[in-house]
C-alpha cells in the first residue's frame, strides 16, 4: 500500500471528502460500502482527480514523476487488474473501473505536461491499457460506455511516448500499434479508435531514431506489410499476416485491428466470391481458416449473413451477390479467440454488464508484459 498522500495531496483529500467526491476505490475499509455522503477517504488509496482549468482558480503544484509513477502502478496493479482495492469488496463492473481509472490517468497526463516530465514506460503501459479496455468494452452500447474519451486518451499516450528523449524502451511496439490503428481507421472510418493519420509519419519517426534492423523491429515491419496490403486492397493477405507467426504482433497488434476485423473478413469474402468458379462449394471449416474464425459454425453464420447460399453443409460461392452486413462492429463472442488467443479466453469473470473480463494474470501480461 502506498504511503498516505503520496498520490493525492492532503488538501485535495480534505476538499473531496467535504464535497462528497470519494470513490469506492478510495474509501476506507469501514466506509467503502456506504453512500457518498458517509464515505471517508483513505489517504493511502486516494489518487488525484482530474480538474478542468477555471478562471480565478489557483493551479495546484503538479506531482513529481515518482508520485505519478506510483499513482499509475496503484491504478493498474490494484484496480485495473482486480476491479477492487479491498479483498472484502465485490469487484466493480469493468466500465465503472475504467471510468475511474481514465479520470485519474487524465490527471496524470496533465501533471506530466505542466511539469514537463515524461516517462516512455508509463506511456507504453497506458497505450496497452487503453487498447485492452477499449476491446473488452467494445460490445457495450454507447449509452453505457462512450469510447470517445478512451480513444482520445489512447492517442494522447501514443503521442506522449515520443516526448521522452532518454527512456524509449520499445519503439518497435509503439510504432506497430500506431500504424495498425491508422490502418483500422482507413478501412472502417468512424468505427475506429483513432482518426486516420499519415502513416508515413511513422516512417519519419522510425528514421529519426535510426532504426535499420528488421530483425530487431519485427512488429514494425509486420505492421508496414499490413499497411501495404491494405493500400492495395489485399484483404486476404491482411488476415494471413495477422494469423501467420502471430507472435510478431502479439495480442495487442490484433486488437488494434479489431474494430475493422469483420470489415476485412467481409471484403475478403467478396474477393473470394469473385475469384472462385461459379457455384464452387467450400466447407465452413476452410472458410473459418481463411477468415480467422475459431469454429466452422461462426464462419458459416458469417457467410450466410453476407448472402451466400448454404447447401449440403458447404458454402456456395459465385451463386449470389455479397450483401453488406448490418454492422461490422467487434463481436467478442466471435473475435476473442483470435484477438486474445485461444489459451487466454477459457477463464473469465462476467461482470454486471455481462462483459467478459480475463483473469488478473492475463490482464497483467497484456498491460505490464
ZATOR-880042 format. One record per residue (C-alpha): residue number from 1; x, y, z. Coordinates in pm, 1 decimal, decimal comma. Layout:
! ZATOR-880042
i;x;y;z
NUM;X;Y;Z
...
//
This chain:
! ZATOR-880042
i;x;y;z
1;0,0;0,0;0,0
2;123,8;349,9;-82,5
3;216,4;590,8;193,1
4;-53,7;846,1;282,3
5;-91,2;1146,2;49,5
6;166,7;1014,5;-198,6
7;-77,4;1010,7;-491,7
8;-314,4;1285,3;-378,3
9;-239,0;1590,4;-165,1
10;-381,8;1625,1;184,8
11;-559,8;1942,1;75,7
12;-738,4;1768,0;-212,8
13;-831,6;1475,3;10,8
14;-998,6;1710,2;257,5
15;-1177,3;1902,3;-19,2
16;-1314,0;1590,3;-187,8
17;-1427,8;1436,9;138,9
18;-1611,1;1760,2;223,5
19;-1775,2;1772,1;-121,5
20;-1868,5;1400,6;-120,3
21;-1636,4;1308,8;-407,0
22;-1487,6;993,4;-255,9
23;-1490,4;695,3;-489,2
24;-1547,4;344,5;-360,5
25;-1192,5;277,2;-479,9
26;-1055,9;542,4;-241,2
27;-1269,2;493,4;69,8
28;-1158,1;329,6;390,4
29;-1233,7;-36,1;457,5
30;-1506,0;61,9;707,5
31;-1686,2;306,0;475,3
32;-1644,1;192,4;113,8
33;-1989,3;28,9;119,9
34;-2158,0;345,5;248,6
35;-2322,0;620,3;47,2
36;-2112,5;907,1;-91,6
37;-2211,6;1136,1;194,3
38;-2070,7;895,4;452,8
39;-1752,5;771,9;288,4
40;-1418,5;857,1;444,8
41;-1120,5;893,6;215,0
42;-819,6;669,2;271,9
43;-513,0;888,1;202,7
44;-308,9;583,9;103,9
45;-564,2;491,3;-165,3
46;-662,5;838,3;-291,2
47;-540,4;941,3;-637,7
48;-566,7;1299,5;-765,1
49;-883,5;1363,1;-962,1
50;-887,8;1543,1;-1297,4
51;-999,0;1905,2;-1266,2
52;-1081,6;2135,5;-1555,5
53;-897,6;2466,0;-1564,1
54;-1116,4;2750,3;-1441,5
55;-1066,7;3125,7;-1426,8
56;-965,8;3253,3;-1084,1
57;-871,6;2908,9;-953,0
58;-515,8;2872,2;-829,0
59;-348,9;2580,6;-1004,0
60;-205,9;2319,4;-771,2
61;156,2;2218,6;-789,1
62;193,9;1921,3;-1026,1
63;303,5;1595,2;-874,0
64;661,1;1471,4;-910,3
65;732,8;1192,6;-1158,3
66;783,9;943,4;-873,6
67;436,6;1024,6;-742,2
68;286,4;988,3;-1088,6
69;453,1;652,8;-1146,6
70;333,3;535,5;-803,8
71;-19,6;650,6;-888,7
72;-22,6;456,0;-1217,5
73;124,1;146,1;-1051,6
74;-152,4;162,0;-791,1
75;-424,1;218,4;-1052,5
76;-302,9;-67,1;-1269,0
77;-197,8;-336,3;-1022,4
78;-465,9;-281,1;-758,7
79;-764,8;-154,6;-955,7
80;-744,5;-241,5;-1326,9
81;-629,8;-597,8;-1266,6
82;-878,7;-674,4;-988,7
83;-1157,3;-411,6;-1020,7
84;-1141,3;-352,8;-644,0
85;-893,6;-243,0;-374,2
86;-1024,9;-428,7;-68,7
87;-1043,7;-809,9;-66,3
88;-1386,2;-776,3;100,1
89;-1505,7;-560,0;-188,4
90;-1722,7;-707,4;-462,7
91;-1543,5;-631,2;-790,6
92;-1688,6;-338,7;-980,2
93;-1803,6;-364,8;-1336,2
94;-1524,3;-306,0;-1585,9
95;-1687,1;8,1;-1725,9
96;-1706,0;169,3;-1380,2
97;-1346,5;69,3;-1317,4
98;-1234,8;219,2;-1648,4
99;-1428,9;540,8;-1587,4
100;-1248,6;586,6;-1255,3
101;-904,2;494,9;-1386,8
102;-938,9;705,2;-1703,6
103;-1017,3;1013,1;-1495,4
104;-709,6;961,0;-1276,8
105;-492,7;888,1;-1581,8
106;-610,5;1213,7;-1736,2
107;-490,8;1395,5;-1423,6
108;-155,2;1216,4;-1451,8
109;-115,3;1332,8;-1812,6
110;-197,4;1692,6;-1713,6
111;66,8;1686,3;-1439,4
112;323,6;1546,1;-1681,6
113;258,0;1829,5;-1926,3
114;254,0;2101,8;-1660,5
115;580,4;1985,4;-1504,6
116;746,0;1893,2;-1836,0
117;820,7;1546,0;-1705,2
118;791,6;1226,6;-1908,7
119;818,4;850,3;-1896,0
120;808,6;632,6;-2206,4
121;749,2;322,2;-1993,5
122;441,2;481,2;-1838,0
123;303,9;591,0;-2175,1
124;360,7;248,9;-2331,5
125;171,3;80,8;-2047,8
126;-108,6;336,7;-2086,8
127;-131,0;259,2;-2459,9
128;-163,7;-111,3;-2378,9
129;-421,3;-39,9;-2107,9
130;-639,4;171,2;-2338,6
131;-621,3;-84,8;-2620,4
132;-717,9;-372,0;-2390,4
133;-1006,8;-191,0;-2221,0
134;-1142,2;-47,7;-2547,1
135;-1155,9;-400,3;-2684,4
136;-1308,1;-559,1;-2373,4
137;-1582,0;-293,2;-2358,1
138;-1643,3;-281,4;-2733,7
139;-1977,8;-464,0;-2720,9
140;-2140,3;-230,4;-2469,4
141;-2399,7;17,7;-2600,8
142;-2276,3;375,5;-2630,1
143;-2507,4;499,0;-2355,6
144;-2326,2;263,5;-2116,6
145;-1972,2;320,9;-2245,9
146;-1881,7;602,3;-2482,6
147;-1534,0;520,0;-2615,8
148;-1463,6;880,3;-2720,5
149;-1261,3;975,7;-2413,2
150;-1068,3;647,6;-2406,0
151;-983,3;695,0;-2773,5
152;-855,6;1045,4;-2703,1
153;-651,9;909,6;-2413,8
154;-505,7;638,7;-2638,5
155;-392,6;897,5;-2892,0
156;-251,2;1117,6;-2612,6
157;-39,9;829,6;-2481,2
158;89,5;737,8;-2830,1
159;195,9;1098,3;-2896,7
160;337,1;1149,3;-2545,7
161;556,4;841,2;-2580,3
162;772,9;1025,4;-2833,4
163;822,8;1321,5;-2598,0
164;1061,5;1106,6;-2395,3
165;1418,9;1151,9;-2511,1
166;1608,1;913,1;-2285,2
167;1374,1;628,6;-2195,0
168;1245,9;483,7;-2522,9
169;1205,6;122,1;-2423,4
170;1013,8;-35,2;-2712,9
171;958,2;194,3;-3008,9
172;907,5;-116,1;-3224,8
173;589,9;-188,5;-3028,0
174;455,4;168,6;-3024,1
175;523,4;220,2;-3396,6
176;339,7;-104,4;-3468,6
177;31,0;-2,4;-3268,8
178;20,7;346,1;-3421,8
179;34,2;209,1;-3776,1
180;-224,4;-64,3;-3716,2
181;-468,6;176,9;-3550,4
182;-435,5;405,5;-3851,6
183;-487,7;113,7;-4091,8
184;-802,5;26,2;-3897,4
185;-920,5;384,7;-3927,2
186;-860,4;388,0;-4302,4
187;-1059,2;66,3;-4350,8
188;-1357,1;124,2;-4123,0
189;-1360,7;501,4;-4078,3
190;-1579,7;625,0;-3794,2
191;-1582,1;293,7;-3608,6
192;-1209,0;308,4;-3543,5
193;-1044,4;414,4;-3218,5
194;-820,4;688,5;-3361,6
195;-855,8;913,0;-3663,0
196;-671,0;820,1;-3978,0
197;-332,4;988,6;-3981,0
198;-42,1;996,0;-4217,7
199;113,1;650,1;-4194,7
200;433,3;781,4;-4346,7
201;475,3;990,1;-4030,5
202;564,6;660,6;-3863,4
203;842,4;616,1;-4119,5
204;972,3;961,8;-4029,2
205;981,0;872,7;-3660,6
206;1140,8;540,3;-3744,3
207;1417,5;701,0;-3948,4
208;1465,8;976,9;-3690,9
209;1563,1;715,0;-3435,9
210;1795,9;545,1;-3686,2
211;1634,3;203,8;-3682,2
212;1777,0;-4,3;-3965,5
213;1749,0;-361,0;-3844,2
214;1434,9;-551,9;-3936,8
215;1534,5;-834,3;-3702,4
216;1506,7;-604,0;-3400,7
217;1181,9;-440,4;-3518,5
218;959,7;-731,5;-3624,4
219;633,4;-571,4;-3510,3
220;701,0;-251,2;-3702,4
221;785,7;-432,2;-4027,4
222;486,7;-665,9;-3993,7
223;262,5;-361,2;-3943,2
224;412,1;-194,8;-4252,3
225;336,2;-508,2;-4455,6
226;-23,9;-497,1;-4331,8
227;-48,8;-126,3;-4421,2
228;88,6;-204,2;-4764,4
229;-162,3;-486,8;-4817,0
230;-446,1;-256,2;-4706,8
231;-337,4;12,8;-4954,9
232;-350,1;-247,8;-5234,2
233;-684,6;-384,1;-5106,3
234;-532,8;-728,4;-5047,9
235;-761,0;-809,5;-4757,3
236;-699,7;-1184,3;-4751,2
237;-328,4;-1108,2;-4718,2
238;-401,1;-891,9;-4412,6
239;-568,4;-1187,7;-4243,1
240;-277,5;-1410,1;-4341,4
241;-27,1;-1163,2;-4192,9
242;-232,6;-1138,4;-3874,7
243;-253,5;-1513,7;-3826,3
244;83,9;-1628,0;-3959,0
245;351,5;-1628,9;-3688,5
246;122,4;-1428,5;-3465,0
247;388,0;-1371,9;-3200,8
248;527,0;-1089,5;-3418,0
249;228,0;-869,3;-3344,3
250;105,4;-1026,7;-3024,7
251;-243,2;-989,4;-2880,9
252;-243,5;-611,4;-2887,4
253;-145,4;-592,9;-3253,9
254;-457,4;-789,7;-3343,3
255;-664,5;-582,8;-3100,4
256;-555,1;-267,4;-3287,8
257;-729,5;-404,4;-3597,4
258;-1031,2;-549,8;-3415,2
259;-1260,7;-252,8;-3498,8
260;-1226,0;-338,7;-3868,2
261;-1173,3;-715,7;-3841,0
262;-1524,0;-803,3;-3958,1
263;-1497,9;-549,4;-4241,1
264;-1171,5;-714,7;-4351,6
265;-1342,0;-1053,7;-4335,9
266;-1634,3;-926,4;-4544,8
267;-1404,5;-765,8;-4803,5
268;-1202,1;-1088,7;-4824,6
269;-1521,3;-1289,1;-4869,1
270;-1632,0;-1058,5;-5150,5
271;-1298,0;-1109,2;-5325,9
272;-1320,9;-1487,6;-5285,8
273;-1672,9;-1473,1;-5428,5
274;-1534,6;-1308,9;-5741,8
275;-1225,1;-1524,5;-5773,7
276;-1364,1;-1874,7;-5730,4
277;-1550,7;-2065,1;-6002,5
278;-1927,7;-2045,9;-6028,0
279;-2110,6;-2244,8;-5756,1
280;-1786,7;-2369,3;-5605,4
281;-1862,9;-2525,5;-5267,4
282;-1624,4;-2469,5;-4977,1
283;-1650,0;-2624,4;-4632,2
284;-1717,4;-2390,3;-4337,3
285;-1401,2;-2529,7;-4175,6
286;-1190,7;-2398,2;-4464,1
287;-1369,6;-2062,3;-4453,8
288;-1301,2;-2044,7;-4080,8
289;-931,3;-2087,4;-4151,2
290;-929,6;-1824,7;-4425,2
291;-1132,4;-1566,8;-4229,4
292;-974,1;-1635,2;-3887,3
293;-1280,0;-1771,8;-3708,0
294;-1243,3;-2018,0;-3423,6
295;-1519,3;-2251,5;-3540,7
296;-1683,2;-2363,3;-3864,5
297;-2024,6;-2261,3;-3726,2
298;-1913,0;-1898,9;-3681,6
299;-1771,8;-1895,3;-4034,6
300;-2091,7;-2042,2;-4180,9
301;-2310,2;-1790,5;-3994,5
302;-2094,3;-1503,0;-4124,4
303;-2123,6;-1623,8;-4484,6
304;-2499,7;-1671,3;-4457,6
305;-2538,4;-1315,5;-4321,2
306;-2342,3;-1197,5;-4624,5
307;-2596,5;-1367,4;-4851,7
308;-2405,1;-1675,7;-4965,4
309;-2613,2;-1996,0;-5001,0
310;-2552,3;-2292,6;-4771,1
311;-2602,8;-2629,7;-4939,3
312;-2504,4;-2982,0;-4837,3
313;-2307,6;-2848,7;-4541,9
314;-2096,4;-2617,9;-4761,1
315;-2087,4;-2250,5;-4858,4
316;-2169,8;-2192,7;-5225,6
317;-1966,2;-1920,8;-5394,3
318;-2046,2;-1718,3;-5704,0
319;-2411,2;-1814,4;-5669,1
320;-2535,0;-1484,9;-5523,6
321;-2402,7;-1131,9;-5474,5
322;-2242,9;-1045,5;-5142,1
323;-2467,4;-833,2;-4918,4
324;-2344,9;-553,5;-4693,0
325;-2368,6;-652,6;-4326,9
326;-2587,1;-452,6;-4089,5
327;-2285,7;-385,7;-3869,0
328;-1914,7;-458,3;-3877,9
329;-1856,4;-386,7;-3510,4
330;-1643,9;-607,1;-3286,3
331;-1822,9;-924,9;-3181,6
332;-1634,1;-1057,7;-2882,6
333;-1812,1;-1392,1;-2896,1
334;-1657,9;-1446,6;-3239,5
335;-1336,1;-1244,7;-3205,4
336;-1194,0;-1328,1;-2861,1
337;-1033,6;-1649,0;-2981,0
338;-839,0;-1462,7;-3248,2
339;-768,3;-1132,0;-3071,9
340;-692,0;-1266,0;-2724,2
341;-567,9;-1609,0;-2836,5
342;-743,7;-1932,3;-2753,2
343;-529,4;-2005,3;-2445,0
344;-643,7;-1681,4;-2277,6
345;-1019,9;-1699,0;-2326,6
346;-1115,3;-2002,7;-2123,1
347;-1138,7;-1834,6;-1782,5
348;-1341,4;-1515,0;-1746,3
349;-1519,5;-1317,9;-1481,4
350;-1851,4;-1189,2;-1616,1
351;-1949,5;-856,9;-1460,2
352;-2291,6;-697,8;-1411,0
353;-2284,9;-562,5;-1769,5
354;-2216,7;-916,1;-1897,4
355;-1866,4;-807,3;-2001,0
356;-1623,3;-1098,7;-2000,8
357;-1308,1;-996,0;-1813,8
358;-993,5;-1211,9;-1837,0
359;-815,8;-1312,7;-1518,1
360;-582,6;-1065,2;-1349,7
361;-282,5;-1270,8;-1462,3
362;-386,1;-1234,4;-1827,2
363;-456,3;-861,2;-1789,5
364;-119,1;-817,4;-1622,4
365;54,6;-988,9;-1912,0
366;-127,2;-772,7;-2166,4
367;-58,2;-439,1;-1994,8
368;264,5;-483,0;-1799,8
369;424,8;-760,3;-2008,3
//
